[in-house]
Amino acid sequence: MYRIGFSKDIHKLAKGRKLMLAGIHIPFNKGELAHSDGDVIMHAISEAMLGAASLGDLGKFYPTNDKKYKNIASKEILIDVNKRIKKLKYQIENIDVSVELEKPKLAPYINKMRNNLAKILNIKLDQISVKANTNEGLCITGKGEAVIAYAVVLLKK
């Protein structure tokens, strides 16, 4: 049996925060404003995995009003979600992620992101795709106010 999950995550960008994408620190003068470290890629993947397994959303397991999750590393969330799907006998077939961010350019970091995600999820590199694009100065991401990630996950049981 195959199951598909889809999710989107968005965070405002703010000065004084680190920009974290797929667990990689991207040098920039702004970072995600969030209850956790704000890693939109890990959040979108985690929630897509939960959705594919019909487990709900991130807020169900990691509510923003719970102080124990304040500043949590998104890697910890992704590891926990991966354990939850494995407990249900699902395995990841592939993950496709698309990130919208005007600046900085992410091309130099894409392979690091893919390698990091593959290592964390214990999957092969060719099972994970990360793409980045700009919005040509349009909308909230194009104006440099936010970063958005979309993720599609295919699980197999």
C-alpha positions in Angstrom: 0.0 0.0 0.0 1.2 3.5 -0.9 0.3 6.7 0.9 1.0 10.3 -0.2 1.4 13.2 2.1 1.6 16.9 1.3 2.4 19.8 3.5 3.5 23.5 3.4 5.3 25.5 6.1 5.9 29.2 6.2 7.8 31.4 8.6 8.5 35.1 8.7 12.1 36.1 8.4 13.6 38.3 11.1 16.9 39.8 12.0 18.7 38.1 14.9 17.6 34.6 14.0 19.5 31.8 12.3 18.3 30.7 8.9 18.0 26.9 9.2 17.0 24.8 6.2 17.1 21.0 6.2 19.2 21.2 9.4 21.8 23.3 7.6 22.7 26.8 8.9 22.6 29.1 5.9 24.6 32.3 6.5 22.2 35.3 6.1 21.2 38.4 8.0 17.8 37.0 8.8 16.3 33.7 10.0 13.0 32.1 10.6 10.8 33.6 13.4 9.2 30.6 15.1 8.5 28.7 18.3 11.1 26.2 17.3 14.2 26.8 15.2 11.8 27.4 12.3 13.3 25.0 9.8 10.5 25.1 7.2 11.9 22.2 5.2 12.0 19.8 8.2 8.5 21.0 9.3 7.0 20.5 5.8 8.5 17.0 5.5 7.5 16.0 9.0 3.9 17.1 8.5 3.7 15.5 5.1 4.9 12.2 6.7 2.3 12.5 9.4 -0.4 13.2 6.8 0.6 10.3 4.7 0.2 8.0 7.7 -3.1 9.7 8.7 -1.6 10.8 12.0 -2.6 14.5 11.9 -0.5 17.6 11.9 2.5 18.9 13.8 0.4 20.9 16.2 -1.1 17.7 17.5 2.2 16.4 18.6 4.2 19.6 19.2 1.8 22.4 20.2 3.3 25.9 20.2 1.7 26.6 23.5 3.7 23.9 25.2 6.9 25.4 26.6 8.9 22.2 26.4 9.0 22.7 22.6 10.2 26.2 22.8 13.4 26.5 20.6 13.3 22.7 19.8 15.6 21.7 16.9 13.4 20.7 14.0 15.7 17.7 13.6 14.3 16.3 16.8 10.8 16.6 15.4 11.7 14.9 12.1 13.4 12.0 14.0 10.4 11.6 16.2 8.0 11.6 13.2 10.2 9.1 11.4 10.0 6.8 14.4 6.2 7.1 14.5 5.8 6.1 10.8 8.3 3.2 11.2 6.3 2.0 14.2 3.3 1.7 11.8 5.5 -0.3 9.4 5.8 2.5 6.8 8.9 3.2 4.8 9.8 6.3 2.9 9.8 5.8 -0.9 10.7 9.3 -1.8 10.4 13.0 -0.7 10.2 16.0 -2.9 10.7 19.5 -1.4 10.4 22.9 -3.0 11.6 26.0 -1.1 10.6 29.6 -1.9 13.1 32.2 -0.8 14.3 35.3 -2.7 17.7 35.6 -0.9 20.1 34.1 -0.2 20.6 31.7 -3.2 20.4 28.1 -2.0 22.1 26.3 -4.9 25.4 26.0 -3.0 23.6 24.3 -0.1 21.2 21.9 -1.9 23.5 18.9 -1.8 24.3 19.5 1.9 20.6 19.6 2.6 19.8 16.4 0.7 22.7 14.6 2.4 21.6 15.7 5.8 18.0 14.7 5.3 19.0 11.3 3.9 21.2 10.7 6.9 18.6 11.7 9.5 15.8 9.7 7.8 18.1 6.7 6.9 17.2 6.8 3.2 19.2 6.9 0.1 20.2 10.2 -1.4 18.2 9.5 -4.6 15.1 9.3 -2.4 15.2 13.0 -1.5 14.9 16.0 -3.8 15.3 19.6 -2.7 14.6 22.4 -5.1 14.8 26.2 -4.5 13.2 29.0 -6.4 12.5 32.7 -6.0 9.3 34.6 -6.7 10.8 37.3 -8.8 10.2 39.9 -6.1 6.5 39.1 -5.9 4.5 38.2 -2.7 5.8 37.7 0.8 8.7 35.4 -0.2 9.7 37.6 -3.1 9.9 40.6 -0.9 12.2 38.8 1.5 9.6 38.7 4.3 9.2 35.0 4.6 10.4 31.5 3.5 8.0 28.7 2.4 8.6 25.0 1.9 6.3 22.5 0.3 6.9 18.8 0.7 5.4 15.7 -0.9 6.1 12.3 0.7 5.4 8.8 -0.7 5.2 6.1 2.0 5.0 2.4 1.4 3.7 -0.3 3.7 
